[in-house]
Structure formats: C-alpha cells, structure tokens
C-alpha cells in the first residue's frame, strides 16, 4: 500500500465549533500574501521579501538566520481600523458565538488576575486589534484562488511502527479576539499522529492515536486505537473536535478549561516548592502539603477552549473532504525554513 493510500485510509474527520472562521488550507496562497522579515535582538527589522515574492521553494532558501537574528513572516500589513472593523463585524454571513462568561467558573482572586492580564495587553507585544479581521479577508481571497481543504501528510517507518503524520495549516489563530482566549497569532500549525504496527508483508494495524493539544501532556495526548473515547468514522477515520480559534485537537466534544500562569508569579512557586520539600523530606511528614500545586490553581488565569463540534465538518463522508499533500524532509520549506510563520510580537504568550 502506498504512503498516500495509508494516509487516506486513516485520515481524520474534524468537527469545528460554530463561529470558526479559519480552516486548513495550502501554504502557497498564504506565502504569496506574506512579506519576509529579519529581526535582530534589538527588534530592528529588515524586509527580505515583499508580498507576492514568496513560494515554498523560495522560502527554503532562508534556513539559518545570522547569530542573534530570526526570520518571521507577516501576512497582515495593516489591521482593520475602527470603522472598517465594525463593518466587518456586522457582515451578514458572520456566525454568532454564544458563550457564558468564563470567569463565572472561578473565584475572586483569579478574576483580579484576569483583569491584570487584560491590562497587560496595553504594554505587551501583541497582535494588534483588527488583525484577525484583516486575516479573515486575506483568507477569503486565498479561498477564491484555492478552495481545497488541505492537510500535509507524511509516513515514517521506525521502531516497528508505521507512523502517519497529519499536519494542518491555518492562516490565523484568533483564539483571543474571537473566542476570549489567551492569544492571537498569524498562522497556526496543528498535527495528529496515527501509529500502526508494521506487520511485514501484511497491512499495518492501527494501535495508537495522538492529538496535539494545549494544556495536556504525556498520556493525556494519546489513546489506544481501541479506546472507547476514540470516535472513528467508518471504522478507520479518527474524529477530532477542534478548539474554536485555537484549533487544538480533542478526543471528545466539550468546553475545556485551560490555565495560564503570569510569569511574574514564578518566584512564588520556588518558595512554595521549597516548603513542600521541607515538609515531606526534612520534617518527614506523611501528608503532602501540595502548596505549589494549590498556588498554581489559585493564581492561574482560566481560558476556555471551545470544542463543541457544532459547526463545519471536514473529512471522509462529509460535504467537504480532504485534499492531501505528501511532504517529507526532502521538501526544502519543510526542513529548511526555521523562522516564525507569522508576525513576531516578542510576547512570551504569543500575542
């Protein structure tokens, strides 16, 4: 069975949340809309390519930036200004997104921290307001040229496994501006893996599936293929519930509470962890204090990742199906370009 046939046999079905504006597409149209920049550690920038000059082939030439510099792409040259932005919001085809206040789920201390976080947007590097709107207009122009729903796929054979790697490219992550999340950023790469056991001359057998997601790690990112929580369309196509704006992948539909901790609280964790060690290691007390974990839960800012699955569906057997593109390390733009795929905001939270 060819690599493409394997990818098609197990390609996912992705359920989006109503109100989602950005869906997987090819990188070609995005690159044509982008300029390429080189930034140094002092945030001085130099334009290397103007819109219309970039292709996957030419991007591959920008492999190693000079010491202390980094490359980044910029798709939106100017965000929509106030009047244009309000007209964009009032457009008749804009889907509403009903959501209760996420702060109803947390206590007073966390609400205060959330207010501080919002105020920090004034001084932090961030994606400017109106950028998501301008990106949506750029995305609409890309769709007029190429309406395919694309995933990039590759097949890796190693360690007794045949690994199917599905990669999805989105023009914009509008998690903050549209869905009250933690950040916005130009371009968004998401991925899932299907692990098949290599059976030699026989067809490989699916064993595991792993999804990229925000607040999860380790075992929470993967499931056995026969786990009841793994929905499969047609018996072989794993079902993904994509987070609204964030495009993170979840095994089941729902609203997922994620937590972000402000960097200025990091020293408090050092003290709490030291007290935990003193209590258990030095004083040899049997019960754990868990001060560090408690402090993290108390002072982290909550954001909800909405993976409701009540919007558009893309995949086998749906009204919209996939147009796969095979990639490998031999593709220069895959292995060569090491820069950012969107505006560099110099913000640790990504804007």
C-alpha atoms as a printed R data frame, in Angstrom:
    type eleno elety resid chain resno       x      y      z
1   ATOM     1    CA   UNK     A     1   0.000  0.000  0.000
2   ATOM     2    CA   UNK     A     2   1.400  3.415 -0.947
3   ATOM     3    CA   UNK     A     3   2.011  6.193  1.582
4   ATOM     4    CA   UNK     A     4  -0.854  8.209  0.124
5   ATOM     5    CA   UNK     A     5  -3.217  5.234  0.355
6   ATOM     6    CA   UNK     A     6  -2.283  4.737  4.011
7   ATOM     7    CA   UNK     A     7  -2.881  8.399  4.785
8   ATOM     8    CA   UNK     A     8  -6.254  8.342  3.027
9   ATOM     9    CA   UNK     A     9  -7.339  5.175  4.842
10  ATOM    10    CA   UNK     A    10  -6.882  6.751  8.294
11  ATOM    11    CA   UNK     A    11  -7.317 10.470  7.591
12  ATOM    12    CA   UNK     A    12  -9.337 12.207 10.322
13  ATOM    13    CA   UNK     A    13 -12.771 13.773 10.395
14  ATOM    14    CA   UNK     A    14 -12.551 17.204 12.049
15  ATOM    15    CA   UNK     A    15 -15.563 18.818 13.744
16  ATOM    16    CA   UNK     A    16 -15.316 22.578 14.258
17  ATOM    17    CA   UNK     A    17 -17.191 24.945 16.545
18  ATOM    18    CA   UNK     A    18 -19.826 27.245 15.116
19  ATOM    19    CA   UNK     A    19 -18.251 30.656 14.586
20  ATOM    20    CA   UNK     A    20 -14.895 29.293 13.405
21  ATOM    21    CA   UNK     A    21 -13.510 31.413 10.555
22  ATOM    22    CA   UNK     A    22 -10.278 29.654  9.585
23  ATOM    23    CA   UNK     A    23  -9.918 26.143  8.181
24  ATOM    24    CA   UNK     A    24  -6.948 24.114  6.903
25  ATOM    25    CA   UNK     A    25  -5.527 25.292  3.592
26  ATOM    26    CA   UNK     A    26  -2.371 25.062  1.495
27  ATOM    27    CA   UNK     A    27   0.548 27.301  2.422
28  ATOM    28    CA   UNK     A    28   1.069 28.607 -1.135
29  ATOM    29    CA   UNK     A    29  -1.591 31.328 -1.070
30  ATOM    30    CA   UNK     A    30  -0.578 32.410  2.418
31  ATOM    31    CA   UNK     A    31   3.062 32.759  1.388
32  ATOM    32    CA   UNK     A    32   2.096 34.867 -1.637
33  ATOM    33    CA   UNK     A    33   0.314 37.259  0.720
34  ATOM    34    CA   UNK     A    34   3.252 37.447  3.146
35  ATOM    35    CA   UNK     A    35   6.345 39.559  3.425
36  ATOM    36    CA   UNK     A    36   9.502 38.087  4.991
37  ATOM    37    CA   UNK     A    37  11.473 39.924  7.661
38  ATOM    38    CA   UNK     A    38  14.725 39.552  9.577
39  ATOM    39    CA   UNK     A    39  14.787 40.858 13.163
40  ATOM    40    CA   UNK     A    40  17.767 41.271 15.488
41  ATOM    41    CA   UNK     A    41  17.866 41.137 19.283
42  ATOM    42    CA   UNK     A    42  17.210 44.898 19.446
43  ATOM    43    CA   UNK     A    43  13.993 44.389 17.429
44  ATOM    44    CA   UNK     A    44  15.405 46.204 14.418
45  ATOM    45    CA   UNK     A    45  13.849 44.709 11.296
46  ATOM    46    CA   UNK     A    46  14.797 44.370  7.640
47  ATOM    47    CA   UNK     A    47  12.411 43.310  4.882
48  ATOM    48    CA   UNK     A    48  13.819 40.453  2.795
49  ATOM    49    CA   UNK     A    49  10.840 39.704  0.537
50  ATOM    50    CA   UNK     A    50   7.711 41.639 -0.382
51  ATOM    51    CA   UNK     A    51   4.198 40.200 -0.789
52  ATOM    52    CA   UNK     A    52   3.960 38.208 -3.999
53  ATOM    53    CA   UNK     A    53   7.604 37.114 -3.968
54  ATOM    54    CA   UNK     A    54   7.471 34.063 -1.692
55  ATOM    55    CA   UNK     A    55   6.757 30.464 -2.628
56  ATOM    56    CA   UNK     A    56   7.538 27.248 -0.729
57  ATOM    57    CA   UNK     A    57  10.629 26.870 -2.934
58  ATOM    58    CA   UNK     A    58  11.991 30.370 -2.279
59  ATOM    59    CA   UNK     A    59  11.200 30.162  1.446
60  ATOM    60    CA   UNK     A    60  13.507 27.145  1.714
61  ATOM    61    CA   UNK     A    61  16.493 29.396  0.981
62  ATOM    62    CA   UNK     A    62  16.086 31.141  4.352
63  ATOM    63    CA   UNK     A    63  17.439 28.348  6.501
64  ATOM    64    CA   UNK     A    64  19.883 29.706  9.079
65  ATOM    65    CA   UNK     A    65  19.462 33.267 10.317
66  ATOM    66    CA   UNK     A    66  22.576 35.207 11.367
67  ATOM    67    CA   UNK     A    67  23.558 34.883 15.025
68  ATOM    68    CA   UNK     A    68  21.163 36.845 17.232
69  ATOM    69    CA   UNK     A    69  18.601 37.248 14.427
70  ATOM    70    CA   UNK     A    70  15.410 35.472 13.443
71  ATOM    71    CA   UNK     A    71  13.152 35.319 10.437
72  ATOM    72    CA   UNK     A    72   9.417 35.887 10.528
73  ATOM    73    CA   UNK     A    73   6.581 36.157  8.035
74  ATOM    74    CA   UNK     A    74   3.913 38.854  8.128
75  ATOM    75    CA   UNK     A    75   0.613 38.366  6.350
76  ATOM    76    CA   UNK     A    76  -1.424 41.333  7.583
77  ATOM    77    CA   UNK     A    77   0.307 44.597  6.731
78  ATOM    78    CA   UNK     A    78  -2.359 46.787  8.354
79  ATOM    79    CA   UNK     A    79  -5.159 45.688 10.717
80  ATOM    80    CA   UNK     A    80  -8.653 46.968 10.016
81  ATOM    81    CA   UNK     A    81  -9.298 50.338 11.580
82  ATOM    82    CA   UNK     A    82 -12.341 51.190 13.703
83  ATOM    83    CA   UNK     A    83 -14.999 51.872 11.053
84  ATOM    84    CA   UNK     A    84 -13.902 49.067  8.716
85  ATOM    85    CA   UNK     A    85 -13.652 46.704 11.668
86  ATOM    86    CA   UNK     A    86 -17.218 47.433 12.800
87  ATOM    87    CA   UNK     A    87 -18.491 46.895  9.255
88  ATOM    88    CA   UNK     A    88 -16.641 43.586  9.187
89  ATOM    89    CA   UNK     A    89 -18.222 42.535 12.480
90  ATOM    90    CA   UNK     A    90 -21.684 43.455 11.177
91  ATOM    91    CA   UNK     A    91 -21.390 41.457  7.947
92  ATOM    92    CA   UNK     A    92 -24.467 39.246  7.406
93  ATOM    93    CA   UNK     A    93 -22.547 35.978  6.975
94  ATOM    94    CA   UNK     A    94 -20.765 36.252 10.335
95  ATOM    95    CA   UNK     A    95 -21.838 33.407 12.598
96  ATOM    96    CA   UNK     A    96 -22.662 34.317 16.207
97  ATOM    97    CA   UNK     A    97 -20.722 32.676 19.023
98  ATOM    98    CA   UNK     A    98 -22.763 32.394 22.229
99  ATOM    99    CA   UNK     A    99 -20.627 31.762 25.307
100 ATOM   100    CA   UNK     A   100 -21.158 32.359 29.033
101 ATOM   101    CA   UNK     A   101 -18.586 34.423 30.895
102 ATOM   102    CA   UNK     A   102 -15.623 32.143 31.594
103 ATOM   103    CA   UNK     A   103 -14.971 33.986 34.892
104 ATOM   104    CA   UNK     A   104 -18.222 32.610 36.300
105 ATOM   105    CA   UNK     A   105 -16.285 29.373 36.810
106 ATOM   106    CA   UNK     A   106 -13.557 30.769 39.085
107 ATOM   107    CA   UNK     A   107 -13.012 32.724 42.311
108 ATOM   108    CA   UNK     A   108 -12.332 36.383 43.082
109 ATOM   109    CA   UNK     A   109  -8.517 36.174 43.150
110 ATOM   110    CA   UNK     A   110  -8.460 34.692 39.676
111 ATOM   111    CA   UNK     A   111 -10.838 37.371 38.392
112 ATOM   112    CA   UNK     A   112  -8.474 40.072 39.667
113 ATOM   113    CA   UNK     A   113  -5.531 38.390 37.950
114 ATOM   114    CA   UNK     A   114  -7.533 38.223 34.740
115 ATOM   115    CA   UNK     A   115  -8.085 41.977 34.906
116 ATOM   116    CA   UNK     A   116  -4.332 42.495 35.321
117 ATOM   117    CA   UNK     A   117  -3.722 40.213 32.358
118 ATOM   118    CA   UNK     A   118  -6.108 42.246 30.192
119 ATOM   119    CA   UNK     A   119  -4.398 45.486 31.229
120 ATOM   120    CA   UNK     A   120  -1.027 43.973 30.330
121 ATOM   121    CA   UNK     A   121  -2.151 43.818 26.693
122 ATOM   122    CA   UNK     A   122  -1.682 47.596 26.588
123 ATOM   123    CA   UNK     A   123   2.073 47.318 27.178
124 ATOM   124    CA   UNK     A   124   2.851 43.790 25.947
125 ATOM   125    CA   UNK     A   125   3.827 42.993 22.400
126 ATOM   126    CA   UNK     A   126   0.671 41.615 20.854
127 ATOM   127    CA   UNK     A   127  -1.134 41.118 17.609
128 ATOM   128    CA   UNK     A   128  -2.953 44.448 17.042
129 ATOM   129    CA   UNK     A   129  -6.726 44.613 17.255
130 ATOM   130    CA   UNK     A   130  -8.350 44.204 13.869
131 ATOM   131    CA   UNK     A   131  -5.643 41.793 12.697
132 ATOM   132    CA   UNK     A   132  -7.929 38.757 12.840
133 ATOM   133    CA   UNK     A   133 -10.474 40.634 10.733
134 ATOM   134    CA   UNK     A   134  -7.859 41.561  8.140
135 ATOM   135    CA   UNK     A   135  -6.559 37.979  8.202
136 ATOM   136    CA   UNK     A   136 -10.066 36.683  7.542
137 ATOM   137    CA   UNK     A   137 -10.277 38.909  4.490
138 ATOM   138    CA   UNK     A   138  -6.887 37.628  3.299
139 ATOM   139    CA   UNK     A   139  -8.053 34.070  3.898
140 ATOM   140    CA   UNK     A   140 -11.218 34.725  1.867
141 ATOM   141    CA   UNK     A   141  -9.021 35.945 -1.009
142 ATOM   142    CA   UNK     A   142  -6.894 32.787 -0.729
143 ATOM   143    CA   UNK     A   143 -10.044 30.645 -0.900
144 ATOM   144    CA   UNK     A   144 -11.146 32.367 -4.087
145 ATOM   145    CA   UNK     A   145  -7.968 31.028 -5.702
146 ATOM   146    CA   UNK     A   146  -7.821 27.631 -3.986
147 ATOM   147    CA   UNK     A   147 -10.824 26.170 -2.162
148 ATOM   148    CA   UNK     A   148  -9.175 22.888 -1.155
149 ATOM   149    CA   UNK     A   149  -9.255 21.679  2.450
150 ATOM   150    CA   UNK     A   150  -5.655 20.577  2.742
151 ATOM   151    CA   UNK     A   151  -3.661 18.507  5.139
152 ATOM   152    CA   UNK     A   152   0.041 17.801  4.737
153 ATOM   153    CA   UNK     A   153   0.884 14.171  5.342
154 ATOM   154    CA   UNK     A   154   3.982 12.081  5.722
155 ATOM   155    CA   UNK     A   155   4.653  8.461  6.628
156 ATOM   156    CA   UNK     A   156   7.570  7.442  8.855
157 ATOM   157    CA   UNK     A   157   8.629  3.831  9.377
158 ATOM   158    CA   UNK     A   158  10.649  3.295 12.539
159 ATOM   159    CA   UNK     A   159  10.875  1.037 15.591
160 ATOM   160    CA   UNK     A   160   8.357 -1.470 14.320
161 ATOM   161    CA   UNK     A   161   5.755  1.233 13.672
162 ATOM   162    CA   UNK     A   162   4.352  2.944 10.617
163 ATOM   163    CA   UNK     A   163   3.579  6.485 11.781
164 ATOM   164    CA   UNK     A   164   1.037  8.563  9.873
165 ATOM   165    CA   UNK     A   165   1.644 12.259 10.471
166 ATOM   166    CA   UNK     A   166  -1.178 14.667  9.562
167 ATOM   167    CA   UNK     A   167  -0.357 18.388  9.636
168 ATOM   168    CA   UNK     A   168  -2.925 21.190  9.279
169 ATOM   169    CA   UNK     A   169  -2.102 24.799  8.398
170 ATOM   170    CA   UNK     A   170  -4.404 27.686  9.367
171 ATOM   171    CA   UNK     A   171  -3.931 31.291  8.260
172 ATOM   172    CA   UNK     A   172  -4.759 32.656 11.724
173 ATOM   173    CA   UNK     A   173  -5.257 31.666 15.334
174 ATOM   174    CA   UNK     A   174  -7.926 34.092 16.586
175 ATOM   175    CA   UNK     A   175  -8.394 32.461 19.981
176 ATOM   176    CA   UNK     A   176  -8.196 35.751 21.921
177 ATOM   177    CA   UNK     A   177 -10.069 38.203 19.704
178 ATOM   178    CA   UNK     A   178 -12.947 35.934 18.657
179 ATOM   179    CA   UNK     A   179 -13.263 33.352 21.438
180 ATOM   180    CA   UNK     A   180 -11.968 35.171 24.562
181 ATOM   181    CA   UNK     A   181  -8.795 33.047 24.714
182 ATOM   182    CA   UNK     A   182  -5.218 33.729 25.740
183 ATOM   183    CA   UNK     A   183  -3.623 34.901 22.486
184 ATOM   184    CA   UNK     A   184  -3.861 35.608 18.773
185 ATOM   185    CA   UNK     A   185  -1.167 34.852 16.247
186 ATOM   186    CA   UNK     A   186  -0.759 34.800 12.496
187 ATOM   187    CA   UNK     A   187  -0.620 31.249 11.112
188 ATOM   188    CA   UNK     A   188  -1.234 28.117 13.113
189 ATOM   189    CA   UNK     A   189   0.143 24.605 12.668
190 ATOM   190    CA   UNK     A   190  -1.666 21.654 14.254
191 ATOM   191    CA   UNK     A   191  -0.987 17.939 13.994
192 ATOM   192    CA   UNK     A   192  -2.098 14.433 14.878
193 ATOM   193    CA   UNK     A   193  -0.400 11.035 14.597
194 ATOM   194    CA   UNK     A   194  -1.765  7.568 13.935
195 ATOM   195    CA   UNK     A   195   0.577  4.730 14.944
196 ATOM   196    CA   UNK     A   196   0.295  1.453 13.060
197 ATOM   197    CA   UNK     A   197   2.255 -1.681 13.904
198 ATOM   198    CA   UNK     A   198   4.402 -2.839 10.997
199 ATOM   199    CA   UNK     A   199   3.167 -6.324 10.083
200 ATOM   200    CA   UNK     A   200   5.704 -7.008  7.346
201 ATOM   201    CA   UNK     A   201   4.018 -8.156  4.143
202 ATOM   202    CA   UNK     A   202   0.554 -7.775  5.700
203 ATOM   203    CA   UNK     A   203  -1.252 -4.454  6.057
204 ATOM   204    CA   UNK     A   204  -0.162 -2.452  9.124
205 ATOM   205    CA   UNK     A   205  -2.574 -2.462 12.069
206 ATOM   206    CA   UNK     A   206  -3.645  0.735 13.929
207 ATOM   207    CA   UNK     A   207  -2.559  0.730 17.587
208 ATOM   208    CA   UNK     A   208  -2.403  4.306 18.903
209 ATOM   209    CA   UNK     A   209  -3.531  7.828 18.038
210 ATOM   210    CA   UNK     A   210  -2.099 11.086 19.415
211 ATOM   211    CA   UNK     A   211  -3.512 14.627 19.172
212 ATOM   212    CA   UNK     A   212  -1.728 17.942 19.753
213 ATOM   213    CA   UNK     A   213  -3.493 19.930 22.471
214 ATOM   214    CA   UNK     A   214  -2.806 22.883 24.764
215 ATOM   215    CA   UNK     A   215  -2.903 22.015 28.442
216 ATOM   216    CA   UNK     A   216  -2.310 18.295 28.029
217 ATOM   217    CA   UNK     A   217   0.907 16.278 28.117
218 ATOM   218    CA   UNK     A   218   2.070 12.687 28.272
219 ATOM   219    CA   UNK     A   219  -0.689 10.099 28.439
220 ATOM   220    CA   UNK     A   220  -3.399 12.736 28.005
221 ATOM   221    CA   UNK     A   221  -2.251 13.333 24.424
222 ATOM   222    CA   UNK     A   222  -2.650  9.760 23.234
223 ATOM   223    CA   UNK     A   223  -5.164  6.912 23.253
224 ATOM   224    CA   UNK     A   224  -5.125  3.292 22.254
225 ATOM   225    CA   UNK     A   225  -6.874  2.785 18.950
226 ATOM   226    CA   UNK     A   226  -9.476  0.590 20.650
227 ATOM   227    CA   UNK     A   227 -10.137  3.081 23.467
228 ATOM   228    CA   UNK     A   228 -13.907  3.773 23.595
229 ATOM   229    CA   UNK     A   229 -13.114  7.505 23.828
230 ATOM   230    CA   UNK     A   230 -11.622  7.468 20.325
231 ATOM   231    CA   UNK     A   231 -14.502  8.034 17.925
232 ATOM   232    CA   UNK     A   232 -13.932  6.612 14.451
233 ATOM   233    CA   UNK     A   233 -15.990  7.468 11.383
234 ATOM   234    CA   UNK     A   234 -16.385  4.489  9.097
235 ATOM   235    CA   UNK     A   235 -14.271  2.412 11.451
236 ATOM   236    CA   UNK     A   236 -10.902  3.853 10.364
237 ATOM   237    CA   UNK     A   237 -11.121  7.657 10.474
238 ATOM   238    CA   UNK     A   238 -10.407  9.161 13.939
239 ATOM   239    CA   UNK     A   239 -12.703 12.033 14.895
240 ATOM   240    CA   UNK     A   240 -11.207 15.318 16.081
241 ATOM   241    CA   UNK     A   241 -13.058 18.081 17.915
242 ATOM   242    CA   UNK     A   242 -11.097 21.250 17.138
243 ATOM   243    CA   UNK     A   243 -10.871 24.120 19.605
244 ATOM   244    CA   UNK     A   244 -12.502 27.333 18.400
245 ATOM   245    CA   UNK     A   245  -9.825 29.696 17.141
246 ATOM   246    CA   UNK     A   246  -7.056 27.709 18.813
247 ATOM   247    CA   UNK     A   247  -7.543 24.656 16.569
248 ATOM   248    CA   UNK     A   248  -6.228 22.351 19.303
249 ATOM   249    CA   UNK     A   249  -7.393 18.752 18.887
250 ATOM   250    CA   UNK     A   250  -9.587 16.912 21.397
251 ATOM   251    CA   UNK     A   251 -10.915 13.361 21.500
252 ATOM   252    CA   UNK     A   252 -14.376 14.348 22.718
253 ATOM   253    CA   UNK     A   253 -16.558 17.411 22.240
254 ATOM   254    CA   UNK     A   254 -16.714 19.809 25.163
255 ATOM   255    CA   UNK     A   255 -15.526 23.060 26.708
256 ATOM   256    CA   UNK     A   256 -12.012 22.653 28.097
257 ATOM   257    CA   UNK     A   257 -10.749 24.881 30.897
258 ATOM   258    CA   UNK     A   258  -7.081 25.731 30.351
259 ATOM   259    CA   UNK     A   259  -4.939 27.777 32.716
260 ATOM   260    CA   UNK     A   260  -2.159 30.261 32.022
261 ATOM   261    CA   UNK     A   261   0.112 31.467 34.783
262 ATOM   262    CA   UNK     A   262   1.570 35.004 34.638
263 ATOM   263    CA   UNK     A   263   5.376 34.937 34.510
264 ATOM   264    CA   UNK     A   264   5.743 37.372 37.421
265 ATOM   265    CA   UNK     A   265   4.329 34.715 39.777
266 ATOM   266    CA   UNK     A   266   7.141 32.239 39.047
267 ATOM   267    CA   UNK     A   267   9.206 33.204 42.159
268 ATOM   268    CA   UNK     A   268   6.252 32.310 44.384
269 ATOM   269    CA   UNK     A   269   6.405 28.779 43.059
270 ATOM   270    CA   UNK     A   270  10.017 28.441 44.109
271 ATOM   271    CA   UNK     A   271   9.064 29.285 47.685
272 ATOM   272    CA   UNK     A   272   6.024 27.001 47.679
273 ATOM   273    CA   UNK     A   273   8.048 24.107 46.259
274 ATOM   274    CA   UNK     A   274  10.729 24.647 48.925
275 ATOM   275    CA   UNK     A   275   8.093 24.469 51.669
276 ATOM   276    CA   UNK     A   276   6.726 21.274 50.135
277 ATOM   277    CA   UNK     A   277  10.205 19.719 50.233
278 ATOM   278    CA   UNK     A   278  10.797 20.906 53.802
279 ATOM   279    CA   UNK     A   279   7.514 19.349 54.912
280 ATOM   280    CA   UNK     A   280   7.996 15.958 53.258
281 ATOM   281    CA   UNK     A   281  11.793 15.491 53.082
282 ATOM   282    CA   UNK     A   282  13.162 17.341 56.115
283 ATOM   283    CA   UNK     A   283  10.295 17.109 58.588
284 ATOM   284    CA   UNK     A   284   9.266 13.712 57.135
285 ATOM   285    CA   UNK     A   285   5.554 14.377 57.430
286 ATOM   286    CA   UNK     A   286   3.306 11.756 55.875
287 ATOM   287    CA   UNK     A   287   0.668 14.069 54.412
288 ATOM   288    CA   UNK     A   288   1.687 16.224 51.446
289 ATOM   289    CA   UNK     A   289   1.063 19.973 51.568
290 ATOM   290    CA   UNK     A   290   0.888 20.431 47.771
291 ATOM   291    CA   UNK     A   291   1.367 24.177 48.231
292 ATOM   292    CA   UNK     A   292   2.933 24.570 44.806
293 ATOM   293    CA   UNK     A   293   0.040 22.880 43.017
294 ATOM   294    CA   UNK     A   294  -2.513 24.770 45.093
295 ATOM   295    CA   UNK     A   295  -0.833 28.085 44.337
296 ATOM   296    CA   UNK     A   296  -0.826 27.278 40.637
297 ATOM   297    CA   UNK     A   297  -4.546 26.507 40.664
298 ATOM   298    CA   UNK     A   298  -5.331 29.632 42.686
299 ATOM   299    CA   UNK     A   299  -3.344 32.161 40.685
300 ATOM   300    CA   UNK     A   300  -3.593 30.850 37.131
301 ATOM   301    CA   UNK     A   301  -5.862 32.679 34.690
302 ATOM   302    CA   UNK     A   302  -8.584 30.491 33.172
303 ATOM   303    CA   UNK     A   303  -9.436 30.347 29.497
304 ATOM   304    CA   UNK     A   304 -11.986 28.092 27.861
305 ATOM   305    CA   UNK     A   305 -11.146 26.187 24.694
306 ATOM   306    CA   UNK     A   306 -14.497 25.584 22.997
307 ATOM   307    CA   UNK     A   307 -14.503 22.275 21.120
308 ATOM   308    CA   UNK     A   308 -18.255 21.958 20.699
309 ATOM   309    CA   UNK     A   309 -18.266 20.277 17.308
310 ATOM   310    CA   UNK     A   310 -21.463 22.096 16.289
311 ATOM   311    CA   UNK     A   311 -20.027 23.780 13.182
312 ATOM   312    CA   UNK     A   312 -18.442 22.721  9.916
313 ATOM   313    CA   UNK     A   313 -17.182 19.147  9.486
314 ATOM   314    CA   UNK     A   314 -14.325 18.191  7.144
315 ATOM   315    CA   UNK     A   315 -13.300 14.672  6.252
316 ATOM   316    CA   UNK     A   316 -14.302 11.399  4.590
317 ATOM   317    CA   UNK     A   317 -18.040 11.041  4.074
318 ATOM   318    CA   UNK     A   318 -18.691 14.754  4.692
319 ATOM   319    CA   UNK     A   319 -19.781 17.560  2.383
320 ATOM   320    CA   UNK     A   320 -16.183 18.822  2.451
321 ATOM   321    CA   UNK     A   321 -13.350 16.325  2.071
322 ATOM   322    CA   UNK     A   322  -9.574 16.478  2.275
323 ATOM   323    CA   UNK     A   323  -7.037 17.207 -0.459
324 ATOM   324    CA   UNK     A   324  -3.858 15.624  0.951
325 ATOM   325    CA   UNK     A   325  -0.371 16.824  0.026
326 ATOM   326    CA   UNK     A   326   2.559 14.493  0.672
327 ATOM   327    CA   UNK     A   327   5.617 16.049  2.324
328 ATOM   328    CA   UNK     A   328   8.985 14.812  3.538
329 ATOM   329    CA   UNK     A   329  12.269 16.187  4.843
330 ATOM   330    CA   UNK     A   330  13.331 16.391  1.207
331 ATOM   331    CA   UNK     A   331  10.956 19.347  0.781
332 ATOM   332    CA   UNK     A   332  13.141 22.368  1.429
333 ATOM   333    CA   UNK     A   333  10.466 24.527  3.019
334 ATOM   334    CA   UNK     A   334   9.561 21.723  5.444
335 ATOM   335    CA   UNK     A   335  13.069 21.089  6.754
336 ATOM   336    CA   UNK     A   336  14.816 24.303  5.768
337 ATOM   337    CA   UNK     A   337  12.926 27.390  6.941
338 ATOM   338    CA   UNK     A   338  13.451 27.864 10.697
339 ATOM   339    CA   UNK     A   339  11.687 31.170 11.231
340 ATOM   340    CA   UNK     A   340   8.249 32.143 12.518
341 ATOM   341    CA   UNK     A   341   5.268 31.702 10.218
342 ATOM   342    CA   UNK     A   342   3.591 34.911 11.399
343 ATOM   343    CA   UNK     A   343   4.161 38.343 12.915
344 ATOM   344    CA   UNK     A   344   6.803 38.346 15.652
345 ATOM   345    CA   UNK     A   345   5.246 40.176 18.629
346 ATOM   346    CA   UNK     A   346   8.129 39.431 21.055
347 ATOM   347    CA   UNK     A   347   5.469 38.316 23.519
348 ATOM   348    CA   UNK     A   348   6.011 35.080 25.538
349 ATOM   349    CA   UNK     A   349   2.276 34.403 25.270
350 ATOM   350    CA   UNK     A   350   2.325 34.794 21.504
351 ATOM   351    CA   UNK     A   351   0.250 37.987 21.263
